[in-house]
Amino acid sequence: MTGHDLWWQRPFQMFQTNLREIDAGLDVGRVLDYLEEFGAQAWLLSVGGIISNHPTDLDFQTRNPALAARPSGDLVGDAVAAAGERGVRVLARMDFSKVDHRRAERHPEWCFTGADGTQQVYNGLTSVCPSGDYYQHRLFEVVDEVLDRYAVDGFFFNWMSFNEVDYSGVHRGTCHCLPCRRAFADFAPGTELPTGPGSPTYPVWKRFTATVLDDLTARVRAHVSARRPEAPLILGDRADIVFHEANNAVGRTLWHHRTAEHVSAARTYRPRVPVLTNAVGFVDMPYRLAGEEPHHFAQYLVQAVSRGANPSTYIMGTPDDVTYECLDVAGEVTRFHRDHDEVYRDLVPAARTLLVRPDPLKLAPERLEEATHEFRGLYTALLERHIPFDVLPEPRLPDVDAQGRLGDYGLVVLPDLGALDAEAVGALERFVSGGGGVLATGESGFEGDAFQLEGSPVLRRTAVRDTVESVRSLHLRRPGRDGARRGGDLPVLGAFHVVEAVPDAETDLPVLSRAPYGPPEKCHGHLALDLPGSLWRAHGRGRVAVLPWTPGRAYHQVGLSGHRDVFVETALRTASGPVRVDTDLPEQVEVVLGASAAGGVVHLINHSGEVPQGFRAPLPVEGRRLRVPWWSDQPSFALRSETGLAGDGEVVLPRIDLFEVLVRP
């Protein structure tokens, strides 16, 4: 089949009913009525795995006992038949992550086994390991039984992982089952199998598990595609549709832009592969009766669609069982997406700045946390200063280069990534030679004491200060503006790499040495050092800039606008061509650029309702202007307000509440 024949290659909207055992008697017609009014064209239904909502004949599967009260004895059959009559697609949710006690006792070789030899049991169910036979072979028998009986329109596999963390958030360590031991020994000969994140070989384990899951996903996808080409697999990077769950959790520090980040990372890597964002309508699994804050939930879906994902809403039970207040705004955004099919058809990224996300499989946990803080601080800085950007996972840099798309950007930002792979170095050097700009912060691009990129302004690294005490009281001196003697001095937080510049590099932000910081009588003695905090150099037709410290981490942790502004000023100087839009919008309004079947598309997302652990109602913004310098024609219509846009060379914007969408035909 061609891409034009596959239903999921066009925009779609989904609704998930995550069913409990007791829900097997649900009224299919009532659920479909609700979905159609909600705006959803697809229904993700619990089909099999832990519990089968159809009369399975496989002895290693469990029929839902509540099916006995259903006249047909077959919820899946009833749902597929009724949905087909209405043109609603049914996708099968499968969960192979656990088995019951009886089957775990019969097949211990299927099960997760801790370093202490114990299985992982939660609420009477035993976790299964993806390396074992249940995932590697029996899974395919279950899929075949479903395909033999029902014309389902796709599959989603829940929690297909190595289950290191259970439902209570407890880290259970790495799996030491015999299949894992054998496979890990083949993957990394001579490497000790770790017990958890604290083990030095844990990053190797994470690469191993990613390889196992990628291979399994590819095999499942090929199997389903051969049997039913019109039924996509919704899962990871190797699937037909990339899945992201937008959710909250009690005790987890909220990253307000998590949904946009994950969708952007997937769409930037493979713009033509659909992404599905399944937004959780409740606060957390233990508190599944409590609906999510509506303004918080709205951000899930708006961030998703702005970056090119298809929206989905997820509830526990059936629509008759829940009273989540967030479902009203969920339906509003879902119907908006449905009603503007042309705008969201083939919506792909169109920013001119690329922000590279650290590779979690490369860095140790503590180092990954530091790099993540740097990434998030720079993410926020770009957003607030209206530099539209796309996110790309670090390992995907060579892929985007090979696709010929890296040259579409004017700037690539590397946030404290550490040493780069040889393929990434080659991609970036070609990018710079072709006229692009690269900005590296922190330890990005350092291998030993040498900087990896040809044309770098750094000759060598001479020392590293990467502890709290080693940078405490260290400052950078900013140049003065508008006749001022000097700018505000900035504290160095996180890490500072002492470097020597090449002779023709330009340098700035000189370092002020550490000095006593208490008692007040002794708070003096900072010395001006001949050490640069900013280096810049032209190379070929492009530029390379280095900030050998961590402005993103500083901004993320302390929030001084000076850290943000120094980074942004360096970014604008390094970039090839314009990368920032011309606007007087407040910094709380994000500008997301895309291109679709409708033309140029601008999403304006109002983040003014952000609070420390959530969102409140955003403050309306009106009468502001916008111009995209690298677009010859500016947007001419606002979809939410249904108004034409006036302006000569720039447009005057309508009132923006939660979000607005501008279109340039």
C-alpha positions in Angstrom: 0.0 0.0 0.0 1.2 3.6 -0.6 1.2 6.3 2.0 -1.9 7.8 0.3 -3.9 4.6 1.1 -3.0 4.6 4.8 -5.5 6.3 7.0 -3.1 7.4 9.7 -1.0 9.4 7.2 -3.8 12.1 7.4 -4.6 14.0 10.7 -6.7 12.0 13.1 -8.1 12.3 16.6 -8.3 9.5 19.2 -10.0 8.7 22.5 -8.8 6.0 24.9 -11.0 4.1 27.3 -8.5 2.3 29.6 -10.9 -0.4 30.8 -11.0 -2.2 34.1 -12.2 -5.8 34.4 -15.6 -4.6 35.5 -16.1 -2.5 32.4 -16.6 -5.5 30.0 -20.3 -4.8 29.9 -20.0 -1.2 28.6 -22.6 0.1 26.2 -20.7 0.3 22.9 -23.3 2.6 21.3 -23.1 5.1 24.2 -19.4 5.2 24.0 -19.4 5.8 20.3 -22.0 8.6 20.7 -19.7 10.3 23.1 -16.6 9.9 20.9 -18.3 11.4 17.9 -19.5 14.4 19.9 -16.1 14.8 21.4 -14.5 14.9 17.9 -12.6 11.7 18.0 -12.4 9.5 14.9 -10.5 6.6 16.5 -11.1 4.6 19.7 -8.2 2.9 21.6 -9.9 0.0 23.2 -8.4 -2.5 25.8 -8.2 -5.8 23.8 -5.7 -8.2 25.2 -2.5 -9.1 27.2 -3.1 -9.0 30.9 -6.8 -9.4 30.4 -8.6 -10.3 27.1 -11.8 -8.6 26.4 -12.7 -11.2 23.8 -13.1 -15.0 24.2 -9.4 -16.0 23.7 -8.5 -19.6 23.1 -4.8 -19.3 24.0 -4.0 -21.0 27.3 -1.5 -18.3 28.3 -4.1 -15.6 28.0 -6.9 -14.8 30.5 -10.4 -14.2 29.4 -12.0 -11.3 31.3 -14.5 -13.1 33.6 -16.9 -10.1 33.3 -17.5 -11.1 29.7 -19.8 -13.8 30.9 -22.4 -11.1 31.7 -22.3 -9.7 28.1 -24.9 -11.2 25.8 -22.3 -11.8 23.0 -19.5 -12.7 25.4 -17.2 -10.5 23.2 -16.7 -6.8 23.8 -14.1 -6.5 21.1 -16.3 -8.0 18.5 -19.2 -5.8 19.4 -17.0 -2.7 19.4 -15.4 -3.3 16.1 -18.7 -4.1 14.4 -20.5 -1.0 15.8 -17.6 1.4 15.2 -17.3 0.1 11.6 -20.9 1.1 10.9 -20.1 4.7 12.0 -16.7 5.0 10.3 -14.9 5.1 13.7 -11.6 3.2 13.8 -10.9 0.8 16.6 -7.3 0.4 17.7 -6.3 -2.5 20.0 -4.5 -1.7 23.2 -2.4 -4.7 24.3 -0.4 -5.0 27.5 2.2 -7.8 27.7 4.1 -6.4 30.6 2.7 -8.8 33.2 1.2 -12.2 33.7 -0.8 -13.8 36.5 0.8 -15.9 39.3 -0.2 -19.3 37.7 1.6 -18.5 34.4 4.6 -16.9 36.2 5.1 -20.1 38.1 4.8 -22.2 35.0 7.2 -20.0 33.0 9.8 -18.3 35.3 11.9 -17.9 32.2 9.4 -15.3 31.0 9.7 -13.1 34.1 11.8 -10.1 35.2 14.3 -11.3 37.8 16.1 -8.9 40.1 19.8 -9.0 41.0 18.8 -10.8 44.2 17.0 -13.5 42.2 13.4 -12.4 43.0 10.6 -11.7 40.6 8.9 -8.4 40.4 5.3 -8.8 41.7 2.8 -6.0 41.9 -0.9 -6.5 42.9 -0.6 -10.2 42.2 0.8 -9.8 38.7 4.4 -10.6 37.8 6.4 -8.4 35.4 7.6 -10.0 32.2 11.0 -9.4 30.6 11.2 -8.3 26.9 14.3 -10.6 26.5 12.2 -13.7 27.3 10.0 -16.0 25.3 6.7 -14.4 26.2 7.6 -11.1 24.4 9.9 -12.6 21.8 7.5 -15.3 20.5 4.1 -15.7 22.4 3.2 -12.0 21.8 3.0 -12.8 18.0 0.5 -15.6 18.7 -1.8 -13.2 20.6 -1.6 -10.6 17.8 -2.4 -13.3 15.2 -5.5 -14.4 17.2 -6.8 -10.8 17.3 -6.1 -10.3 13.5 -7.7 -13.6 12.7 -10.9 -12.5 14.3 -11.2 -8.8 14.1 -10.6 -6.1 11.5 -8.9 -3.8 14.0 -7.4 -0.6 12.6 -4.1 -0.6 14.6 -2.2 -1.8 17.7 -0.8 0.0 20.7 1.5 -1.9 23.2 1.4 -0.5 26.7 4.5 -0.4 28.9 6.7 -2.4 26.6 9.8 -1.9 28.7 12.2 -3.5 31.1 10.0 -2.4 34.0 12.8 -1.0 36.2 10.2 1.2 37.9 6.9 -0.1 39.2 3.5 1.5 39.6 4.5 2.9 43.0 7.5 4.6 41.5 9.9 2.3 43.2 13.1 1.5 41.2 13.4 -2.3 41.1 16.8 -2.4 39.4 17.9 -4.1 36.2 16.8 -7.5 35.1 19.1 -10.5 35.7 17.0 -13.2 34.1 18.9 -15.8 32.1 17.8 -14.5 28.7 19.0 -11.0 29.7 22.3 -12.3 31.0 23.0 -14.2 27.7 21.9 -11.3 25.5 23.8 -8.7 27.5 27.0 -10.8 27.4 26.7 -10.9 23.6 26.0 -7.2 23.4 28.8 -6.1 25.6 31.3 -9.0 26.1 33.2 -8.8 29.4 31.0 -6.0 30.8 29.5 -6.6 34.2 25.7 -6.6 34.3 24.7 -3.6 36.4 22.2 -3.7 39.2 20.8 -0.2 38.8 21.5 3.5 37.9 24.4 3.6 40.4 26.4 1.0 38.6 29.2 2.3 36.3 28.0 0.0 33.5 24.4 1.3 33.7 24.7 3.4 30.5 25.7 0.2 28.6 22.6 -1.5 30.0 20.4 1.3 28.7 21.9 1.0 25.3 21.3 -2.7 25.4 17.7 -2.4 26.5 17.0 0.2 23.7 18.5 -2.2 21.2 16.3 -5.1 22.4 13.1 -3.0 22.3 13.9 -1.4 18.9 14.5 -4.9 17.4 11.2 -6.2 19.0 9.3 -3.2 17.8 10.6 -3.6 14.2 9.7 -7.3 14.2 6.1 -6.6 15.5 5.7 -3.9 13.0 6.8 -6.1 10.1 4.5 -8.9 11.3 1.4 -6.7 11.6 2.1 -5.0 8.3 2.4 -8.3 6.5 -1.0 -9.5 7.9 -2.9 -6.2 7.8 -1.1 -3.3 6.1 -3.8 -0.8 6.9 -3.3 -1.4 10.7 -0.4 0.7 12.1 1.7 -0.1 15.1 1.8 2.8 17.7 5.0 2.6 19.7 8.6 3.9 19.4 10.9 5.1 16.7 10.6 1.9 14.7 6.8 1.9 14.7 4.4 3.4 12.1 3.2 6.0 14.6 5.4 7.4 17.4 3.6 7.4 20.7 4.0 10.0 23.5 2.0 10.0 26.7 1.4 13.4 28.2 0.9 13.0 31.9 1.3 14.3 35.4 2.6 12.5 38.5 2.5 13.2 42.2 6.0 14.0 43.5 7.5 14.7 40.1 8.9 18.2 39.3 6.9 19.4 36.3 8.7 20.3 33.1 6.1 22.6 31.5 7.2 22.0 27.9 7.7 18.2 28.1 4.9 17.5 25.5 6.2 20.0 23.0 9.8 18.8 23.5 9.0 15.1 22.8 6.8 15.8 19.8 9.4 18.1 18.3 12.1 15.5 18.8 10.2 12.9 16.9 8.9 15.2 14.1 12.3 16.8 13.5 13.9 13.4 13.1 11.3 12.0 10.8 8.9 14.8 9.7 6.6 12.4 7.7 6.1 9.8 10.4 2.9 10.5 12.5 3.1 11.2 16.2 0.3 10.5 18.6 0.1 12.4 21.9 -2.1 10.5 24.4 -3.0 13.0 27.1 -3.9 11.6 30.5 -7.2 13.0 31.8 -6.4 12.3 35.5 -3.7 13.5 37.9 -1.9 10.2 38.5 -2.7 6.5 38.4 -3.3 6.2 42.2 -5.6 9.2 42.0 -7.3 8.3 38.8 -10.7 9.6 40.0 -9.3 13.1 40.2 -9.4 14.9 36.8 -6.4 16.9 35.6 -6.6 20.7 35.9 -8.3 21.9 32.7 -5.7 24.6 31.9 -2.9 22.0 32.4 -4.6 19.5 30.2 -5.2 22.1 27.5 -1.4 22.6 27.3 -0.9 18.9 26.6 -3.0 19.0 23.5 -2.1 22.5 22.2 1.6 21.8 22.6 1.1 18.5 20.7 -0.8 19.8 17.7 1.4 22.9 17.4 4.4 20.6 16.8 2.5 18.3 14.4 1.1 15.5 16.6 -2.3 14.0 16.5 -4.3 14.6 19.8 -5.7 11.9 22.0 -7.5 11.9 25.3 -7.2 9.1 27.8 -9.6 8.2 30.6 -9.9 5.4 33.1 -13.1 3.4 32.6 -15.9 4.7 30.3 -17.2 8.2 29.7 -20.2 7.3 32.0 -17.8 6.7 34.9 -15.7 9.9 34.9 -16.4 13.6 35.7 -13.1 15.0 34.6 -13.6 18.8 34.1 -10.7 18.9 31.7 -12.7 16.9 29.1 -14.6 20.1 28.0 -11.4 21.8 26.8 -10.1 18.5 25.5 -13.1 18.2 23.2 -12.7 21.8 22.1 -9.1 21.4 21.0 -9.8 17.9 19.5 -12.7 19.4 17.3 -10.5 22.3 16.3 -7.9 19.8 15.0 -10.6 17.8 13.3 -12.2 20.8 11.6 -8.8 22.2 10.2 -7.6 19.1 8.5 -5.8 20.9 5.7 -3.8 23.0 8.2 -2.6 19.9 10.1 -2.1 17.7 7.1 1.6 17.2 6.5 2.4 19.7 9.2 6.3 19.7 9.5 8.8 21.8 11.4 9.9 25.1 9.8 12.1 26.8 12.4 15.7 27.9 11.5 17.2 26.9 14.9 17.9 23.4 16.0 18.3 22.6 19.7 20.0 19.2 20.2 18.8 17.1 23.2 21.3 15.2 25.3 21.5 11.4 24.6 20.3 9.5 27.8 22.0 6.4 26.6 25.5 8.0 26.6 25.6 9.8 29.9 25.7 8.5 33.4 22.6 9.5 35.5 24.1 12.4 37.4 25.8 13.8 34.2 22.5 13.4 32.3 20.7 15.4 34.9 23.2 18.3 34.5 22.9 18.2 30.7 19.1 18.1 30.9 19.1 21.2 33.1 21.3 22.9 30.5 19.0 21.8 27.7 15.9 23.0 29.5 17.4 26.4 30.4 18.4 27.0 26.8 15.0 25.7 25.6 13.3 28.3 27.9 15.7 31.1 26.7 14.9 30.5 23.0 11.2 30.3 23.7 11.1 33.6 25.7 13.2 35.5 23.2 11.0 34.4 20.3 13.6 32.3 18.5 11.5 29.5 17.0 13.3 26.2 17.3 13.1 22.4 16.7 14.3 19.8 19.0 16.5 16.9 17.8 17.9 14.0 19.8 21.7 14.0 19.7 22.0 10.5 18.0 19.8 11.7 15.1 22.2 14.5 14.0 23.8 12.3 11.3 20.4 11.1 10.1 19.1 14.6 9.5 22.4 15.5 7.8 22.1 12.4 5.6 18.5 13.4 4.7 19.9 16.7 3.5 17.8 18.7 6.0 20.5 20.0 8.4 21.2 22.8 5.9 17.6 24.1 6.4 18.8 25.6 9.7 20.8 28.6 10.4 21.9 27.6 13.9 22.6 24.4 15.8 22.8 24.6 19.6 24.7 21.9 21.5 23.8 22.1 25.3 26.6 20.6 27.4 26.5 17.3 25.5 30.1 16.1 26.2 32.1 14.4 23.5 30.3 14.0 20.2 30.2 10.8 18.1 32.4 10.9 15.0 29.3 10.9 12.7 27.9 13.9 14.5 31.2 15.8 14.3 31.3 15.1 10.5 27.7 16.3 10.1 28.4 19.6 12.0 31.6 20.3 10.2 29.8 20.0 6.9 27.0 22.2 8.2 29.5 24.9 9.2 31.5 24.7 6.0 28.2 25.2 4.1 27.4 28.4 6.0 25.7 27.3 9.2 26.4 28.4 12.8 27.1 26.1 15.7 26.9 27.2 19.3 28.3 24.8 22.0 27.9 25.3 25.7 29.5 23.6 28.7 31.4 20.4 27.8 29.9 20.0 24.3 32.5 19.1 21.7 35.3 18.4 24.1 37.1 15.1 23.8 39.9 15.1 26.4 41.3 18.6 26.3 40.8 19.0 22.5 37.7 20.5 20.9 36.4 18.2 18.2 35.1 20.6 15.5 37.5 21.9 12.9 37.3 25.7 12.9 36.7 25.9 16.7 37.7 29.1 18.5 39.1 26.9 21.3 42.8 25.7 21.0 42.6 23.5 24.0 41.1 23.1 27.5 43.5 23.6 30.4 41.3 23.0 33.5 37.8 22.0 34.5 35.8 23.5 37.4 32.7 21.4 37.7 31.8 21.3 41.4 29.7 23.7 43.4 32.7 24.8 45.4 35.1 25.2 42.5 32.8 27.8 40.8 31.4 29.4 43.9 31.9 33.2 43.7 33.2 33.0 40.1 31.7 35.7 37.8 31.7 36.8 34.2 31.9 40.5 33.3 29.5 41.7 30.7 30.3 44.6 28.4 28.5 47.9 29.0 25.7 49.1 26.8 24.5 52.5 25.8 27.5 54.3 27.4 27.4 52.3 30.6 30.8 51.5 32.2 30.0 47.9 32.2 27.1 45.4 32.2 25.9 43.4 35.1 28.3 40.7 36.3 27.0 37.2 36.0 27.5 34.3 38.4 29.0 31.1 37.0 26.8 28.2 38.1 27.3 24.6 37.2 30.6 24.2 35.4 33.3 26.3 33.9 35.9 25.0 31.4 39.1 27.0 31.3 40.2 27.2 27.7 42.9 28.8 25.5 41.7 30.6 22.4 43.1 30.2 18.9 44.9 33.3 17.7 42.2 34.6 15.4 39.3 33.9 17.7 37.2 36.7 19.2 36.6 36.5 22.9 34.3 38.2 25.4 32.9 37.8 28.9 36.2 37.9 30.9 36.3 36.0 34.1 36.4 37.6 37.6 38.2 35.3 40.0 36.7 33.8 43.1 36.9 35.9 46.3 35.8 35.5 49.9 32.0 35.7 50.3 31.7 36.0 54.1 31.6 37.7 56.5 30.6 40.9 54.6 33.8 42.7 55.8 35.9 40.2 53.7 33.7 40.2 50.6 36.2 41.7 48.2 39.2 40.8 46.1 37.8 39.6 42.7 40.6 39.8 40.1 40.1 40.2 36.4 41.5 37.1 34.7 42.6 36.6 31.2 40.1 33.8 30.7 37.3 34.0 28.2 33.7 33.1 28.9 32.7 33.5 25.3 34.6 32.6 22.1 33.6 33.0 18.5 35.3 32.3 15.1 34.4 32.3 11.5 35.2 29.1 9.6 34.5 28.5 5.9 31.2 30.2 5.2 30.0 29.5 8.7 30.7 30.2 12.4 31.5 28.3 15.6 30.9 29.8 19.0 31.7 28.3 22.4 30.4 29.3 25.8 32.7 27.1 28.0 30.3 27.2 30.9 26.6 26.3 31.5 24.3 29.3 31.0 21.3 27.1 30.5 21.8 25.3 33.8 22.3 28.7 35.5 19.1 30.1 34.0 17.1 26.9 34.7 18.1 26.9 38.4 18.3 30.6 39.3 16.3 32.5 36.6 18.6 35.5 36.0 17.7 37.0 32.7 21.3 37.9 32.2 22.2 34.3 31.6 19.4 34.0 29.1 20.4 37.2 27.3 24.1 36.4 27.0 23.2 33.0 25.4 20.7 34.6 23.1 23.0 37.4 22.0 25.7 34.8 21.2 23.2 32.7 19.3 22.0 35.6 17.1 25.7 36.5 16.4 26.5 32.9 15.5 23.5 32.1 13.3 23.5 32.2 9.6 20.7 34.6 8.5 17.7 35.6 10.7 16.5 33.1 13.2 14.3 35.3 15.5 10.9 36.6 14.6 10.2 40.3 14.8 7.5 40.7 17.4 6.5 42.7 20.5 4.7 39.7 22.0 5.4 39.1 25.7 8.0 36.4 26.5 5.3 34.1 27.8 3.9 33.6 24.3 5.7 30.9 22.3 6.0 31.1 18.5 6.0 27.7 16.7 6.6 27.7 13.0 5.5 25.0 10.6 4.6 24.3 7.0 1.6 22.1 5.9 -0.8 21.5 3.0 -2.3 24.9 3.9 1.0 26.8 3.6 3.0 28.5 6.3 1.5 27.9 9.8 2.3 29.8 13.0 1.1 28.6 16.4 1.1 31.1 19.2 0.8 29.4 22.6 0.1 31.5 25.7 2.2 30.2 28.6 1.3 33.1 31.0 -0.7 30.7 33.1 2.4 28.7 34.2 2.7 28.1 37.9 5.4 26.0 39.6 3.6 22.6 39.3 0.9 23.3 36.7 -1.0 25.9 34.7 -3.8 28.4 35.4 -5.9 30.5 33.1 -3.6 32.4 30.8 -3.8 36.2 30.6 -5.1 37.4 27.3 -2.8 39.2 25.0 -4.1 41.6 22.3 -2.9 44.1 19.7 0.6 42.8 19.3 2.5 42.5 16.0 4.4 39.8 14.3 6.7 39.4 11.3 8.7 36.3 10.2 11.7 37.9 8.5 12.5 34.9 6.2 9.0 34.6 4.9 8.3 36.8 1.9 4.5 36.8 2.6 3.2 37.1 6.2 0.3 35.2 7.7 -3.1 36.5 6.5 -5.7 34.7 8.6 -6.2 33.7 12.3 -8.1 30.5 12.6 -9.2 30.6 16.3 -10.6 34.2 16.0 -11.7 33.6 12.4 -10.3 37.0 11.3 -8.1 38.3 8.6 -4.8 39.9 9.6 -4.1 43.5 8.7 -0.6 45.0 8.3 2.0 46.1 5.9 5.0 43.8 6.1 4.0 42.7 9.5 0.6 41.6 10.9 -1.4 42.9 13.9 -2.5 40.0 16.0 -6.0 39.3 17.4 -6.6 38.6 21.0 -4.7 35.4 22.1 -6.1 33.5 25.0 -4.9 29.9 25.2 -3.6 29.8 21.6 -4.0 31.1 18.1 -3.1 29.7 14.7 -2.1 31.9 11.8 -2.0 30.6 8.2 0.0 32.0 5.3 -1.4 30.4 2.1 
